[in-house]
Amino acid sequence: MKMRRWLIVTALVAGAAACGGNDADYPKLLPMDQLMRPPAIPGHAADAIDSPDAVTANLEGRAAGLHHGPARPAGATDAELQARARALRERARALSTQSVDDGAATCTAGSPDCPETPAN
């Protein structure tokens, strides 16, 4: 019986010690005046407060620049692109008529993929 009381007292003391005041385990709540304060305007939004029309015009200008940007690579003209397309079609037609013998690579004379070997 004495041992049983000893275990009960030990359990109660250990339980009371565990309930001790370490406040770091719980988050601190914000004070009500800080919670109810209106939101602060960030520094990068000052331009929009001073002149919203200027910001709107700037954004519309940037959007227009995105929509009307170059649709093809800079420097390529329609004539150059047409000539390149024609050369690719001719090469494809020539390659489609050739047969590959025993896995040996064949190429069209003068094509960049088939360098010519110098005569010995």
Jmol script that loads the backbone (N, CA, C; Angstrom):
load data "model"
ATOM      1  N   MET A   1       0.820  -1.187   0.000  1.00  0.00           N
ATOM      2  CA  MET A   1       0.000   0.000   0.000  1.00  0.00           C
ATOM      3  C   MET A   1       0.869   1.258   0.000  1.00  0.00           C
ATOM      4  N   LYS A   2       1.983   1.180   0.749  1.00  0.00           N
ATOM      5  CA  LYS A   2       2.881   2.318   0.827  1.00  0.00           C
ATOM      6  C   LYS A   2       3.508   2.590  -0.546  1.00  0.00           C
ATOM      7  N   MET A   3       3.801   1.528  -1.261  1.00  0.00           N
ATOM      8  CA  MET A   3       4.388   1.673  -2.591  1.00  0.00           C
ATOM      9  C   MET A   3       3.398   2.320  -3.550  1.00  0.00           C
ATOM     10  N   ARG A   4       2.140   1.991  -3.398  1.00  0.00           N
ATOM     11  CA  ARG A   4       1.112   2.551  -4.268  1.00  0.00           C
ATOM     12  C   ARG A   4       0.984   4.048  -4.046  1.00  0.00           C
ATOM     13  N   ARG A   5       1.000   4.495  -2.793  1.00  0.00           N
ATOM     14  CA  ARG A   5       0.947   5.939  -2.498  1.00  0.00           C
ATOM     15  C   ARG A   5       2.170   6.635  -3.080  1.00  0.00           C
ATOM     16  N   TRP A   6       3.295   5.993  -2.961  1.00  0.00           N
ATOM     17  CA  TRP A   6       4.538   6.586  -3.468  1.00  0.00           C
ATOM     18  C   TRP A   6       4.451   6.791  -4.988  1.00  0.00           C
ATOM     19  N   LEU A   7       3.910   5.849  -5.725  1.00  0.00           N
ATOM     20  CA  LEU A   7       3.758   5.979  -7.171  1.00  0.00           C
ATOM     21  C   LEU A   7       2.760   7.082  -7.536  1.00  0.00           C
ATOM     22  N   ILE A   8       1.670   7.185  -6.772  1.00  0.00           N
ATOM     23  CA  ILE A   8       0.671   8.226  -7.045  1.00  0.00           C
ATOM     24  C   ILE A   8       1.262   9.601  -6.808  1.00  0.00           C
ATOM     25  N   VAL A   9       1.969   9.781  -5.696  1.00  0.00           N
ATOM     26  CA  VAL A   9       2.582  11.077  -5.381  1.00  0.00           C
ATOM     27  C   VAL A   9       3.631  11.426  -6.435  1.00  0.00           C
ATOM     28  N   THR A  10       4.427  10.475  -6.839  1.00  0.00           N
ATOM     29  CA  THR A  10       5.458  10.721  -7.854  1.00  0.00           C
ATOM     30  C   THR A  10       4.815  11.133  -9.182  1.00  0.00           C
ATOM     31  N   ALA A  11       3.734  10.478  -9.565  1.00  0.00           N
ATOM     32  CA  ALA A  11       3.045  10.825 -10.808  1.00  0.00           C
ATOM     33  C   ALA A  11       2.449  12.221 -10.737  1.00  0.00           C
ATOM     34  N   LEU A  12       1.869  12.594  -9.584  1.00  0.00           N
ATOM     35  CA  LEU A  12       1.302  13.937  -9.430  1.00  0.00           C
ATOM     36  C   LEU A  12       2.378  15.010  -9.480  1.00  0.00           C
ATOM     37  N   VAL A  13       3.510  14.777  -8.838  1.00  0.00           N
ATOM     38  CA  VAL A  13       4.610  15.754  -8.847  1.00  0.00           C
ATOM     39  C   VAL A  13       5.169  15.903 -10.266  1.00  0.00           C
ATOM     40  N   ALA A  14       5.342  14.798 -10.959  1.00  0.00           N
ATOM     41  CA  ALA A  14       5.851  14.862 -12.334  1.00  0.00           C
ATOM     42  C   ALA A  14       4.859  15.582 -13.240  1.00  0.00           C
ATOM     43  N   GLY A  15       3.570  15.335 -13.057  1.00  0.00           N
ATOM     44  CA  GLY A  15       2.544  16.012 -13.843  1.00  0.00           C
ATOM     45  C   GLY A  15       2.509  17.498 -13.578  1.00  0.00           C
ATOM     46  N   ALA A  16       2.657  17.897 -12.306  1.00  0.00           N
ATOM     47  CA  ALA A  16       2.667  19.318 -11.956  1.00  0.00           C
ATOM     48  C   ALA A  16       3.902  20.001 -12.528  1.00  0.00           C
ATOM     49  N   ALA A  17       5.029  19.322 -12.544  1.00  0.00           N
ATOM     50  CA  ALA A  17       6.255  19.903 -13.093  1.00  0.00           C
ATOM     51  C   ALA A  17       6.131  20.094 -14.603  1.00  0.00           C
ATOM     52  N   ALA A  18       5.423  19.202 -15.265  1.00  0.00           N
ATOM     53  CA  ALA A  18       5.249  19.308 -16.709  1.00  0.00           C
ATOM     54  C   ALA A  18       4.360  20.477 -17.086  1.00  0.00           C
ATOM     55  N   CYS A  19       3.499  20.912 -16.192  1.00  0.00           N
ATOM     56  CA  CYS A  19       2.602  22.030 -16.475  1.00  0.00           C
ATOM     57  C   CYS A  19       3.269  23.368 -16.221  1.00  0.00           C
ATOM     58  N   GLY A  20       4.543  23.379 -15.905  1.00  0.00           N
ATOM     59  CA  GLY A  20       5.259  24.599 -15.535  1.00  0.00           C
ATOM     60  C   GLY A  20       5.306  25.620 -16.644  1.00  0.00           C
ATOM     61  N   GLY A  21       5.731  26.817 -16.319  1.00  0.00           N
ATOM     62  CA  GLY A  21       5.550  28.003 -17.134  1.00  0.00           C
ATOM     63  C   GLY A  21       6.556  28.285 -18.220  1.00  0.00           C
ATOM     64  N   ASN A  22       6.801  27.400 -19.158  1.00  0.00           N
ATOM     65  CA  ASN A  22       7.616  27.731 -20.320  1.00  0.00           C
ATOM     66  C   ASN A  22       6.693  28.316 -21.384  1.00  0.00           C
ATOM     67  N   ASP A  23       6.674  29.641 -21.500  1.00  0.00           N
ATOM     68  CA  ASP A  23       5.755  30.319 -22.419  1.00  0.00           C
ATOM     69  C   ASP A  23       6.234  30.291 -23.871  1.00  0.00           C
ATOM     70  N   ALA A  24       7.443  29.845 -24.115  1.00  0.00           N
ATOM     71  CA  ALA A  24       7.970  29.844 -25.480  1.00  0.00           C
ATOM     72  C   ALA A  24       7.277  28.803 -26.358  1.00  0.00           C
ATOM     73  N   ASP A  25       6.565  27.854 -25.748  1.00  0.00           N
ATOM     74  CA  ASP A  25       5.889  26.821 -26.527  1.00  0.00           C
ATOM     75  C   ASP A  25       4.655  27.347 -27.250  1.00  0.00           C
ATOM     76  N   TYR A  26       4.089  28.443 -26.775  1.00  0.00           N
ATOM     77  CA  TYR A  26       2.841  28.962 -27.332  1.00  0.00           C
ATOM     78  C   TYR A  26       3.113  30.263 -28.087  1.00  0.00           C
ATOM     79  N   PRO A  27       2.454  30.497 -29.206  1.00  0.00           N
ATOM     80  CA  PRO A  27       2.659  31.761 -29.928  1.00  0.00           C
ATOM     81  C   PRO A  27       2.046  32.925 -29.171  1.00  0.00           C
ATOM     82  N   LYS A  28       2.674  34.056 -29.298  1.00  0.00           N
ATOM     83  CA  LYS A  28       2.141  35.260 -28.661  1.00  0.00           C
ATOM     84  C   LYS A  28       1.054  35.831 -29.560  1.00  0.00           C
ATOM     85  N   LEU A  29      -0.035  36.267 -28.956  1.00  0.00           N
ATOM     86  CA  LEU A  29      -1.138  36.845 -29.711  1.00  0.00           C
ATOM     87  C   LEU A  29      -0.871  38.325 -29.947  1.00  0.00           C
ATOM     88  N   LEU A  30      -1.378  38.843 -31.071  1.00  0.00           N
ATOM     89  CA  LEU A  30      -1.212  40.261 -31.376  1.00  0.00           C
ATOM     90  C   LEU A  30      -2.157  41.092 -30.530  1.00  0.00           C
ATOM     91  N   PRO A  31      -1.701  42.250 -30.085  1.00  0.00           N
ATOM     92  CA  PRO A  31      -2.607  43.143 -29.363  1.00  0.00           C
ATOM     93  C   PRO A  31      -3.712  43.642 -30.295  1.00  0.00           C
ATOM     94  N   MET A  32      -4.860  43.942 -29.732  1.00  0.00           N
ATOM     95  CA  MET A  32      -6.025  44.348 -30.518  1.00  0.00           C
ATOM     96  C   MET A  32      -5.777  45.630 -31.314  1.00  0.00           C
ATOM     97  N   ASP A  33      -5.047  46.601 -30.760  1.00  0.00           N
ATOM     98  CA  ASP A  33      -4.798  47.845 -31.505  1.00  0.00           C
ATOM     99  C   ASP A  33      -3.945  47.583 -32.746  1.00  0.00           C
ATOM    100  N   GLN A  34      -3.058  46.611 -32.675  1.00  0.00           N
ATOM    101  CA  GLN A  34      -2.251  46.270 -33.841  1.00  0.00           C
ATOM    102  C   GLN A  34      -3.086  45.498 -34.869  1.00  0.00           C
ATOM    103  N   LEU A  35      -4.005  44.679 -34.394  1.00  0.00           N
ATOM    104  CA  LEU A  35      -4.876  43.937 -35.305  1.00  0.00           C
ATOM    105  C   LEU A  35      -5.845  44.839 -36.050  1.00  0.00           C
ATOM    106  N   MET A  36      -6.366  45.840 -35.394  1.00  0.00           N
ATOM    107  CA  MET A  36      -7.407  46.690 -35.966  1.00  0.00           C
ATOM    108  C   MET A  36      -6.851  47.883 -36.740  1.00  0.00           C
ATOM    109  N   ARG A  37      -5.535  48.056 -36.769  1.00  0.00           N
ATOM    110  CA  ARG A  37      -4.908  49.169 -37.474  1.00  0.00           C
ATOM    111  C   ARG A  37      -5.096  48.988 -38.981  1.00  0.00           C
ATOM    112  N   PRO A  38      -5.369  50.067 -39.732  1.00  0.00           N
ATOM    113  CA  PRO A  38      -5.493  49.929 -41.191  1.00  0.00           C
ATOM    114  C   PRO A  38      -4.158  49.467 -41.795  1.00  0.00           C
ATOM    115  N   PRO A  39      -4.209  48.772 -42.911  1.00  0.00           N
ATOM    116  CA  PRO A  39      -2.971  48.257 -43.502  1.00  0.00           C
ATOM    117  C   PRO A  39      -2.062  49.380 -43.975  1.00  0.00           C
ATOM    118  N   ALA A  40      -0.772  49.154 -43.848  1.00  0.00           N
ATOM    119  CA  ALA A  40       0.217  50.135 -44.301  1.00  0.00           C
ATOM    120  C   ALA A  40       0.425  49.964 -45.805  1.00  0.00           C
ATOM    121  N   ILE A  41       0.585  51.065 -46.511  1.00  0.00           N
ATOM    122  CA  ILE A  41       0.838  51.046 -47.957  1.00  0.00           C
ATOM    123  C   ILE A  41       2.334  50.799 -48.161  1.00  0.00           C
ATOM    124  N   PRO A  42       2.721  49.789 -48.938  1.00  0.00           N
ATOM    125  CA  PRO A  42       4.143  49.534 -49.163  1.00  0.00           C
ATOM    126  C   PRO A  42       4.801  50.668 -49.937  1.00  0.00           C
ATOM    127  N   GLY A  43       6.100  50.798 -49.772  1.00  0.00           N
ATOM    128  CA  GLY A  43       6.843  51.887 -50.393  1.00  0.00           C
ATOM    129  C   GLY A  43       6.771  51.897 -51.909  1.00  0.00           C
ATOM    130  N   HIS A  44       6.725  50.725 -52.544  1.00  0.00           N
ATOM    131  CA  HIS A  44       6.709  50.680 -54.007  1.00  0.00           C
ATOM    132  C   HIS A  44       5.354  51.092 -54.584  1.00  0.00           C
ATOM    133  N   ALA A  45       4.350  51.303 -53.732  1.00  0.00           N
ATOM    134  CA  ALA A  45       3.028  51.706 -54.216  1.00  0.00           C
ATOM    135  C   ALA A  45       2.827  53.217 -54.143  1.00  0.00           C
ATOM    136  N   ALA A  46       3.855  53.961 -53.748  1.00  0.00           N
ATOM    137  CA  ALA A  46       3.719  55.414 -53.606  1.00  0.00           C
ATOM    138  C   ALA A  46       3.386  56.083 -54.942  1.00  0.00           C
ATOM    139  N   ASP A  47       3.940  55.585 -56.045  1.00  0.00           N
ATOM    140  CA  ASP A  47       3.649  56.173 -57.362  1.00  0.00           C
ATOM    141  C   ASP A  47       2.168  56.046 -57.704  1.00  0.00           C
ATOM    142  N   ALA A  48       1.576  54.933 -57.369  1.00  0.00           N
ATOM    143  CA  ALA A  48       0.161  54.727 -57.671  1.00  0.00           C
ATOM    144  C   ALA A  48      -0.718  55.648 -56.844  1.00  0.00           C
ATOM    145  N   ILE A  49      -0.293  55.971 -55.643  1.00  0.00           N
ATOM    146  CA  ILE A  49      -1.078  56.880 -54.800  1.00  0.00           C
ATOM    147  C   ILE A  49      -0.993  58.298 -55.353  1.00  0.00           C
ATOM    148  N   ASP A  50       0.220  58.707 -55.755  1.00  0.00           N
ATOM    149  CA  ASP A  50       0.425  60.080 -56.232  1.00  0.00           C
ATOM    150  C   ASP A  50      -0.233  60.321 -57.585  1.00  0.00           C
ATOM    151  N   SER A  51      -0.074  59.397 -58.519  1.00  0.00           N
ATOM    152  CA  SER A  51      -0.640  59.605 -59.858  1.00  0.00           C
ATOM    153  C   SER A  51      -1.094  58.272 -60.448  1.00  0.00           C
ATOM    154  N   PRO A  52      -2.309  57.860 -60.150  1.00  0.00           N
ATOM    155  CA  PRO A  52      -2.787  56.581 -60.681  1.00  0.00           C
ATOM    156  C   PRO A  52      -2.921  56.578 -62.204  1.00  0.00           C
ATOM    157  N   ASP A  53      -3.192  57.733 -62.805  1.00  0.00           N
ATOM    158  CA  ASP A  53      -3.322  57.789 -64.268  1.00  0.00           C
ATOM    159  C   ASP A  53      -1.993  57.496 -64.959  1.00  0.00           C
ATOM    160  N   ALA A  54      -0.899  57.985 -64.373  1.00  0.00           N
ATOM    161  CA  ALA A  54       0.416  57.732 -64.964  1.00  0.00           C
ATOM    162  C   ALA A  54       0.761  56.246 -64.888  1.00  0.00           C
ATOM    163  N   VAL A  55       0.415  55.618 -63.781  1.00  0.00           N
ATOM    164  CA  VAL A  55       0.688  54.185 -63.642  1.00  0.00           C
ATOM    165  C   VAL A  55      -0.148  53.391 -64.644  1.00  0.00           C
ATOM    166  N   THR A  56      -1.409  53.770 -64.810  1.00  0.00           N
ATOM    167  CA  THR A  56      -2.281  53.091 -65.769  1.00  0.00           C
ATOM    168  C   THR A  56      -1.739  53.241 -67.187  1.00  0.00           C
ATOM    169  N   ALA A  57      -1.312  54.444 -67.549  1.00  0.00           N
ATOM    170  CA  ALA A  57      -0.760  54.677 -68.887  1.00  0.00           C
ATOM    171  C   ALA A  57       0.514  53.863 -69.099  1.00  0.00           C
ATOM    172  N   ASN A  58       1.349  53.784 -68.070  1.00  0.00           N
ATOM    173  CA  ASN A  58       2.583  53.011 -68.166  1.00  0.00           C
ATOM    174  C   ASN A  58       2.276  51.534 -68.392  1.00  0.00           C
ATOM    175  N   LEU A  59       1.328  50.997 -67.639  1.00  0.00           N
ATOM    176  CA  LEU A  59       0.967  49.588 -67.798  1.00  0.00           C
ATOM    177  C   LEU A  59       0.345  49.309 -69.164  1.00  0.00           C
ATOM    178  N   GLU A  60      -0.498  50.210 -69.645  1.00  0.00           N
ATOM    179  CA  GLU A  60      -1.107  50.022 -70.959  1.00  0.00           C
ATOM    180  C   GLU A  60      -0.055  50.078 -72.065  1.00  0.00           C
ATOM    181  N   GLY A  61       0.932  50.961 -71.905  1.00  0.00           N
ATOM    182  CA  GLY A  61       2.019  51.040 -72.878  1.00  0.00           C
ATOM    183  C   GLY A  61       2.844  49.766 -72.915  1.00  0.00           C
ATOM    184  N   ARG A  62       3.128  49.214 -71.743  1.00  0.00           N
ATOM    185  CA  ARG A  62       3.879  47.965 -71.687  1.00  0.00           C
ATOM    186  C   ARG A  62       3.078  46.819 -72.302  1.00  0.00           C
ATOM    187  N   ALA A  63       1.776  46.797 -72.055  1.00  0.00           N
ATOM    188  CA  ALA A  63       0.926  45.747 -72.627  1.00  0.00           C
ATOM    189  C   ALA A  63       0.880  45.860 -74.148  1.00  0.00           C
ATOM    190  N   ALA A  64       0.797  47.087 -74.661  1.00  0.00           N
ATOM    191  CA  ALA A  64       0.773  47.285 -76.111  1.00  0.00           C
ATOM    192  C   ALA A  64       2.091  46.827 -76.731  1.00  0.00           C
ATOM    193  N   GLY A  65       3.195  47.067 -76.044  1.00  0.00           N
ATOM    194  CA  GLY A  65       4.492  46.624 -76.537  1.00  0.00           C
ATOM    195  C   GLY A  65       4.594  45.115 -76.605  1.00  0.00           C
ATOM    196  N   LEU A  66       3.941  44.434 -75.689  1.00  0.00           N
ATOM    197  CA  LEU A  66       3.963  42.974 -75.708  1.00  0.00           C
ATOM    198  C   LEU A  66       3.131  42.422 -76.855  1.00  0.00           C
ATOM    199  N   HIS A  67       2.010  43.058 -77.153  1.00  0.00           N
ATOM    200  CA  HIS A  67       1.119  42.554 -78.192  1.00  0.00           C
ATOM    201  C   HIS A  67       1.618  42.861 -79.600  1.00  0.00           C
ATOM    202  N   HIS A  68       2.377  43.937 -79.769  1.00  0.00           N
ATOM    203  CA  HIS A  68       2.806  44.345 -81.105  1.00  0.00           C
ATOM    204  C   HIS A  68       4.299  44.135 -81.305  1.00  0.00           C
ATOM    205  N   GLY A  69       4.877  43.202 -80.581  1.00  0.00           N
ATOM    206  CA  GLY A  69       6.302  42.923 -80.699  1.00  0.00           C
ATOM    207  C   GLY A  69       6.617  42.229 -82.011  1.00  0.00           C
ATOM    208  N   PRO A  70       7.889  42.054 -82.297  1.00  0.00           N
ATOM    209  CA  PRO A  70       8.273  41.401 -83.555  1.00  0.00           C
ATOM    210  C   PRO A  70       7.825  39.947 -83.558  1.00  0.00           C
ATOM    211  N   ALA A  71       7.212  39.540 -84.670  1.00  0.00           N
ATOM    212  CA  ALA A  71       6.702  38.175 -84.782  1.00  0.00           C
ATOM    213  C   ALA A  71       7.749  37.238 -85.369  1.00  0.00           C
ATOM    214  N   ARG A  72       8.826  37.769 -85.915  1.00  0.00           N
ATOM    215  CA  ARG A  72       9.866  36.939 -86.506  1.00  0.00           C
ATOM    216  C   ARG A  72      11.222  37.425 -86.004  1.00  0.00           C
ATOM    217  N   PRO A  73      12.255  36.643 -86.202  1.00  0.00           N
ATOM    218  CA  PRO A  73      13.579  37.049 -85.734  1.00  0.00           C
ATOM    219  C   PRO A  73      14.023  38.356 -86.378  1.00  0.00           C
ATOM    220  N   ALA A  74      14.721  39.158 -85.615  1.00  0.00           N
ATOM    221  CA  ALA A  74      15.192  40.448 -86.125  1.00  0.00           C
ATOM    222  C   ALA A  74      16.179  40.220 -87.264  1.00  0.00           C
ATOM    223  N   GLY A  75      16.050  40.998 -88.311  1.00  0.00           N
ATOM    224  CA  GLY A  75      16.982  40.943 -89.423  1.00  0.00           C
ATOM    225  C   GLY A  75      16.553  40.040 -90.567  1.00  0.00           C
ATOM    226  N   ALA A  76      15.595  39.155 -90.356  1.00  0.00           N
ATOM    227  CA  ALA A  76      15.158  38.266 -91.433  1.00  0.00           C
ATOM    228  C   ALA A  76      14.061  38.951 -92.236  1.00  0.00           C
ATOM    229  N   THR A  77      14.255  38.997 -93.551  1.00  0.00           N
ATOM    230  CA  THR A  77      13.244  39.603 -94.418  1.00  0.00           C
ATOM    231  C   THR A  77      12.378  38.507 -95.021  1.00  0.00           C
ATOM    232  N   ASP A  78      11.263  38.914 -95.589  1.00  0.00           N
ATOM    233  CA  ASP A  78      10.367  37.938 -96.216  1.00  0.00           C
ATOM    234  C   ASP A  78      11.059  37.200 -97.360  1.00  0.00           C
ATOM    235  N   ALA A  79      11.851  37.917 -98.138  1.00  0.00           N
ATOM    236  CA  ALA A  79      12.537  37.287 -99.269  1.00  0.00           C
ATOM    237  C   ALA A  79      13.525  36.227 -98.781  1.00  0.00           C
ATOM    238  N   GLU A  80      14.261  36.538 -97.720  1.00  0.00           N
ATOM    239  CA  GLU A  80      15.216  35.572 -97.177  1.00  0.00           C
ATOM    240  C   GLU A  80      14.499  34.336 -96.625  1.00  0.00           C
ATOM    241  N   LEU A  81      13.397  34.566 -95.941  1.00  0.00           N
ATOM    242  CA  LEU A  81      12.644  33.441 -95.387  1.00  0.00           C
ATOM    243  C   LEU A  81      12.043  32.580 -96.492  1.00  0.00           C
ATOM    244  N   GLN A  82      11.540  33.213 -97.556  1.00  0.00           N
ATOM    245  CA  GLN A  82      10.983  32.456 -98.679  1.00  0.00           C
ATOM    246  C   GLN A  82      12.073  31.638 -99.375  1.00  0.00           C
ATOM    247  N   ALA A  83      13.255  32.232 -99.546  1.00  0.00           N
ATOM    248  CA  ALA A  83      14.358  31.517-100.195  1.00  0.00           C
ATOM    249  C   ALA A  83      14.793  30.322 -99.346  1.00  0.00           C
ATOM    250  N   ARG A  84      14.845  30.504 -98.049  1.00  0.00           N
ATOM    251  CA  ARG A  84      15.225  29.414 -97.145  1.00  0.00           C
ATOM    252  C   ARG A  84      14.186  28.292 -97.189  1.00  0.00           C
ATOM    253  N   ALA A  85      12.916  28.651 -97.195  1.00  0.00           N
ATOM    254  CA  ALA A  85      11.851  27.644 -97.262  1.00  0.00           C
ATOM    255  C   ALA A  85      11.917  26.877 -98.580  1.00  0.00           C
ATOM    256  N   ARG A  86      12.179  27.585 -99.681  1.00  0.00           N
ATOM    257  CA  ARG A  86      12.278  26.938-100.990  1.00  0.00           C
ATOM    258  C   ARG A  86      13.464  25.963-101.001  1.00  0.00           C
ATOM    259  N   ALA A  87      14.602  26.372-100.443  1.00  0.00           N
ATOM    260  CA  ALA A  87      15.780  25.499-100.403  1.00  0.00           C
ATOM    261  C   ALA A  87      15.515  24.259 -99.551  1.00  0.00           C
ATOM    262  N   LEU A  88      14.807  24.425 -98.461  1.00  0.00           N
ATOM    263  CA  LEU A  88      14.484  23.275 -97.612  1.00  0.00           C
ATOM    264  C   LEU A  88      13.536  22.306 -98.314  1.00  0.00           C
ATOM    265  N   ARG A  89      12.572  22.846 -99.064  1.00  0.00           N
ATOM    266  CA  ARG A  89      11.649  21.981 -99.810  1.00  0.00           C
ATOM    267  C   ARG A  89      12.395  21.189-100.881  1.00  0.00           C
ATOM    268  N   GLU A  90      13.304  21.862-101.604  1.00  0.00           N
ATOM    269  CA  GLU A  90      14.089  21.186-102.639  1.00  0.00           C
ATOM    270  C   GLU A  90      14.956  20.094-102.032  1.00  0.00           C
ATOM    271  N   ARG A  91      15.552  20.376-100.907  1.00  0.00           N
ATOM    272  CA  ARG A  91      16.402  19.383-100.244  1.00  0.00           C
ATOM    273  C   ARG A  91      15.569  18.194 -99.786  1.00  0.00           C
ATOM    274  N   ALA A  92      14.394  18.461 -99.227  1.00  0.00           N
ATOM    275  CA  ALA A  92      13.517  17.371 -98.785  1.00  0.00           C
ATOM    276  C   ALA A  92      13.086  16.511 -99.969  1.00  0.00           C
ATOM    277  N   ARG A  93      12.780  17.146-101.103  1.00  0.00           N
ATOM    278  CA  ARG A  93      12.379  16.403-102.301  1.00  0.00           C
ATOM    279  C   ARG A  93      13.537  15.533-102.790  1.00  0.00           C
ATOM    280  N   ALA A  94      14.752  16.092-102.793  1.00  0.00           N
ATOM    281  CA  ALA A  94      15.919  15.335-103.245  1.00  0.00           C
ATOM    282  C   ALA A  94      16.209  14.165-102.304  1.00  0.00           C
ATOM    283  N   LEU A  95      16.081  14.379-101.022  1.00  0.00           N
ATOM    284  CA  LEU A  95      16.340  13.302-100.065  1.00  0.00           C
ATOM    285  C   LEU A  95      15.284  12.212-100.143  1.00  0.00           C
ATOM    286  N   SER A  96      14.062  12.586-100.461  1.00  0.00           N
ATOM    287  CA  SER A  96      12.997  11.578-100.517  1.00  0.00           C
ATOM    288  C   SER A  96      13.155  10.650-101.717  1.00  0.00           C
ATOM    289  N   THR A  97      13.855  11.084-102.755  1.00  0.00           N
ATOM    290  CA  THR A  97      14.047  10.233-103.935  1.00  0.00           C
ATOM    291  C   THR A  97      15.273   9.344-103.811  1.00  0.00           C
ATOM    292  N   GLN A  98      16.166   9.632-102.891  1.00  0.00           N
ATOM    293  CA  GLN A  98      17.376   8.833-102.729  1.00  0.00           C
ATOM    294  C   GLN A  98      17.084   7.603-101.883  1.00  0.00           C
ATOM    295  N   SER A  99      17.828   6.538-102.159  1.00  0.00           N
ATOM    296  CA  SER A  99      17.717   5.342-101.326  1.00  0.00           C
ATOM    297  C   SER A  99      18.984   5.218-100.491  1.00  0.00           C
ATOM    298  N   VAL A 100      18.822   4.654 -99.337  1.00  0.00           N
ATOM    299  CA  VAL A 100      19.966   4.475 -98.453  1.00  0.00           C
ATOM    300  C   VAL A 100      20.435   3.035 -98.614  1.00  0.00           C
ATOM    301  N   ASP A 101      21.689   2.874 -99.063  1.00  0.00           N
ATOM    302  CA  ASP A 101      22.240   1.535 -99.296  1.00  0.00           C
ATOM    303  C   ASP A 101      23.084   1.112 -98.105  1.00  0.00           C
ATOM    304  N   ASP A 102      22.709   0.005 -97.495  1.00  0.00           N
ATOM    305  CA  ASP A 102      23.462  -0.604 -96.399  1.00  0.00           C
ATOM    306  C   ASP A 102      23.747   0.380 -95.266  1.00  0.00           C
ATOM    307  N   GLY A 103      22.887   1.286 -95.012  1.00  0.00           N
ATOM    308  CA  GLY A 103      23.051   2.219 -93.896  1.00  0.00           C
ATOM    309  C   GLY A 103      24.073   3.307 -94.154  1.00  0.00           C
ATOM    310  N   ALA A 104      24.647   3.375 -95.355  1.00  0.00           N
ATOM    311  CA  ALA A 104      25.622   4.417 -95.656  1.00  0.00           C
ATOM    312  C   ALA A 104      24.897   5.739 -95.819  1.00  0.00           C
ATOM    313  N   ALA A 105      25.452   6.776 -95.260  1.00  0.00           N
ATOM    314  CA  ALA A 105      24.825   8.097 -95.327  1.00  0.00           C
ATOM    315  C   ALA A 105      25.076   8.711 -96.690  1.00  0.00           C
ATOM    316  N   THR A 106      24.020   9.195 -97.292  1.00  0.00           N
ATOM    317  CA  THR A 106      24.150   9.902 -98.564  1.00  0.00           C
ATOM    318  C   THR A 106      23.721  11.335 -98.335  1.00  0.00           C
ATOM    319  N   CYS A 107      24.271  12.217 -99.110  1.00  0.00           N
ATOM    320  CA  CYS A 107      23.892  13.616 -98.952  1.00  0.00           C
ATOM    321  C   CYS A 107      23.911  14.313-100.303  1.00  0.00           C
ATOM    322  N   THR A 108      23.197  15.404-100.348  1.00  0.00           N
ATOM    323  CA  THR A 108      23.106  16.187-101.564  1.00  0.00           C
ATOM    324  C   THR A 108      24.385  16.998-101.714  1.00  0.00           C
ATOM    325  N   ALA A 109      24.902  17.054-102.925  1.00  0.00           N
ATOM    326  CA  ALA A 109      26.129  17.796-103.161  1.00  0.00           C
ATOM    327  C   ALA A 109      25.926  19.264-102.821  1.00  0.00           C
ATOM    328  N   GLY A 110      26.865  19.796-102.072  1.00  0.00           N
ATOM    329  CA  GLY A 110      26.812  21.210-101.721  1.00  0.00           C
ATOM    330  C   GLY A 110      25.996  21.517-100.478  1.00  0.00           C
ATOM    331  N   SER A 111      25.402  20.505 -99.854  1.00  0.00           N
ATOM    332  CA  SER A 111      24.617  20.783 -98.645  1.00  0.00           C
ATOM    333  C   SER A 111      25.559  20.970 -97.460  1.00  0.00           C
ATOM    334  N   PRO A 112      25.159  21.735 -96.468  1.00  0.00           N
ATOM    335  CA  PRO A 112      26.050  21.983 -95.334  1.00  0.00           C
ATOM    336  C   PRO A 112      26.279  20.734 -94.488  1.00  0.00           C
ATOM    337  N   ASP A 113      25.398  19.736 -94.584  1.00  0.00           N
ATOM    338  CA  ASP A 113      25.553  18.521 -93.792  1.00  0.00           C
ATOM    339  C   ASP A 113      26.547  17.538 -94.405  1.00  0.00           C
ATOM    340  N   CYS A 114      26.916  17.756 -95.659  1.00  0.00           N
ATOM    341  CA  CYS A 114      27.802  16.833 -96.362  1.00  0.00           C
ATOM    342  C   CYS A 114      29.016  17.600 -96.880  1.00  0.00           C
ATOM    343  N   PRO A 115      30.050  17.734 -96.071  1.00  0.00           N
ATOM    344  CA  PRO A 115      31.220  18.479 -96.548  1.00  0.00           C
ATOM    345  C   PRO A 115      31.928  17.705 -97.661  1.00  0.00           C
ATOM    346  N   GLU A 116      32.376  18.444 -98.616  1.00  0.00           N
ATOM    347  CA  GLU A 116      33.060  17.818 -99.752  1.00  0.00           C
ATOM    348  C   GLU A 116      34.484  17.469 -99.344  1.00  0.00           C
ATOM    349  N   THR A 117      34.943  16.318 -99.780  1.00  0.00           N
ATOM    350  CA  THR A 117      36.308  15.907 -99.453  1.00  0.00           C
ATOM    351  C   THR A 117      37.243  16.465-100.514  1.00  0.00           C
ATOM    352  N   PRO A 118      38.370  17.002-100.090  1.00  0.00           N
ATOM    353  CA  PRO A 118      39.305  17.565-101.079  1.00  0.00           C
ATOM    354  C   PRO A 118      39.948  16.450-101.909  1.00  0.00           C
ATOM    355  N   ALA A 119      40.236  16.750-103.165  1.00  0.00           N
ATOM    356  CA  ALA A 119      40.860  15.772-104.069  1.00  0.00           C
ATOM    357  C   ALA A 119      42.311  15.591-103.679  1.00  0.00           C
ATOM    358  N   ASN A 120      42.773  14.320-103.701  1.00  0.00           N
ATOM    359  CA  ASN A 120      44.177  14.041-103.364  1.00  0.00           C
ATOM    360  C   ASN A 120      45.035  14.111-104.574  1.00  0.00           C
TER     361      ASN A 120
END
end "model"
wireframe off; spacefill off
backbone 0.3
color backbone group
